[in-house]
């Protein structure tokens, strides 16, 4: 994964933390990364208002500007489940044969089982600009897309 995509992927964890804390959406249905473009799809019951979307973007960008530590570590699967419960899992399954899990944690913001690489600090992501949110009523899914703003033009 290219460094730009590592930033974008870590941005998905920041965005998920904002969506969880502000909207209560807990489970991710899917994610995708292409360069500076990221997409997070979560289980959700309704369409977002423009105000809610603005607040999610602001919360995510505050967490980026904060420079919060992004911690990666491995644990035995059973120990991780005892310590963190099912909050580390999303709707896409971990292979049943897995005995160790790679965990990514942004303290007091997001924790997930995740095999991808991540930046060490949220400040390395750079600001995010959210696009329109799409709600799929038939699947009860909220689709959030974002673009990373160029780091060279960002005044920290």
C-alpha positions in Angstrom: 0.0 0.0 0.0 1.4 3.4 -1.0 2.0 6.0 1.8 -0.8 8.1 0.4 -3.2 5.2 0.8 -1.9 4.4 4.3 -2.9 8.0 5.2 -6.3 7.5 3.6 -6.8 4.2 5.3 -6.0 5.6 8.7 -8.4 8.4 7.9 -11.1 5.8 7.6 -10.5 4.9 11.3 -10.7 8.5 12.3 -13.9 9.0 10.3 -15.4 5.8 11.9 -14.6 7.2 15.4 -16.5 10.4 14.5 -19.5 8.4 13.1 -19.5 6.2 16.2 -19.3 9.1 18.7 -21.7 11.4 17.0 -24.2 9.1 15.4 -23.9 5.8 17.3 -23.1 3.8 14.2 -21.0 0.8 15.4 -20.5 -1.6 12.6 -18.7 -1.1 9.3 -20.1 -2.9 6.3 -17.2 -2.0 3.9 -14.3 0.3 3.2 -12.3 1.2 0.2 -9.2 3.3 -0.5 -7.9 4.7 -3.8 -5.1 7.2 -3.5 -6.5 10.2 -1.5 -10.1 8.9 -1.8 -11.6 6.9 1.0 -15.0 5.4 1.6 -16.7 4.1 4.8 -20.0 2.3 4.7 -21.6 1.7 8.1 -24.9 0.2 9.3 -27.3 3.0 9.9 -31.0 3.5 10.1 -31.6 6.8 8.2 -30.3 9.5 6.0 -28.0 12.2 7.5 -28.9 15.9 7.7 -26.4 18.4 6.2 -25.8 19.6 9.8 -24.9 16.0 11.0 -22.6 15.6 8.0 -20.8 18.9 8.8 -20.4 17.9 12.5 -18.9 14.5 11.5 -16.4 16.2 9.2 -15.5 18.7 11.9 -15.0 16.0 14.5 -12.8 14.0 12.2 -10.7 17.0 11.4 -10.4 17.9 15.0 -9.0 14.4 15.7 -6.6 14.8 12.8 -5.4 18.2 14.1 -5.0 16.8 17.6 -2.2 14.5 16.5 -3.5 11.6 18.4 -1.4 8.5 18.5 -2.3 5.6 16.3 -1.3 2.4 18.0 -0.9 -1.0 16.2 -0.4 -4.2 18.2 -1.1 -7.9 18.0 -3.0 -10.0 20.5 -4.2 -13.6 20.8 -7.8 -13.6 19.4 -9.3 -14.9 22.6 -7.5 -12.4 24.8 -8.5 -9.5 22.4 -12.2 -10.6 22.6 -12.1 -10.8 26.4 -10.4 -7.4 26.7 -12.3 -5.5 24.0 -15.5 -7.5 23.3 -17.1 -7.4 19.8 -16.3 -3.7 19.3 -13.1 -4.7 17.5 -15.1 -6.5 14.8 -17.1 -5.2 11.8 -19.5 -6.9 9.5 -16.8 -8.5 7.4 -15.6 -11.6 9.2 -12.1 -12.5 10.5 -11.1 -15.9 9.2 -12.2 -18.6 11.6 -8.7 -20.0 11.6 -7.1 -16.8 12.9 -5.6 -17.2 16.4 -3.9 -13.7 16.5 -5.4 -10.4 15.6 -3.7 -7.1 14.6 -5.5 -4.3 16.4 -5.4 -0.6 15.5 -6.4 1.8 18.3 -6.8 5.6 18.4 -7.2 6.0 22.2 -10.7 7.1 23.2 -11.7 7.3 19.6 -11.6 4.0 17.6 -10.5 0.4 18.0 -10.7 -2.2 15.3 -9.2 -5.5 14.2 -7.3 -4.4 11.0 -4.6 -6.0 9.0 -3.6 -2.9 7.0 -0.8 -0.4 7.7 -1.5 2.9 9.5 0.3 6.2 10.1 1.7 6.7 13.7 -0.2 9.9 14.4 -3.5 11.4 13.1 -1.7 14.6 12.2 0.0 12.7 9.4 -3.3 12.1 7.7 -4.1 15.7 6.9 -7.6 17.2 6.8 -10.5 15.4 5.2 -13.3 16.8 3.0 -16.4 14.7 3.1 -18.6 14.3 0.0 -22.3 13.7 0.1 -23.6 11.0 2.3 -25.7 8.3 0.6 -28.2 6.2 2.5 -29.4 2.9 1.2 -32.6 2.2 2.9 -32.9 -1.4 1.5 -29.6 -2.3 3.2 -29.8 0.1 6.1 -26.3 1.4 5.2 -24.8 4.9 5.2 -22.0 5.5 2.6 -19.5 8.3 3.4 -16.8 9.3 1.0 -14.0 11.7 1.6 -10.9 13.1 0.0 -7.7 14.0 1.8 -6.5 17.6 1.4 -2.9 17.9 0.2 -0.6 18.0 3.3 1.6 20.7 1.8 -1.2 23.2 1.8 -2.4 22.4 5.4 -1.4 24.8 8.1 -1.2 22.9 11.4 
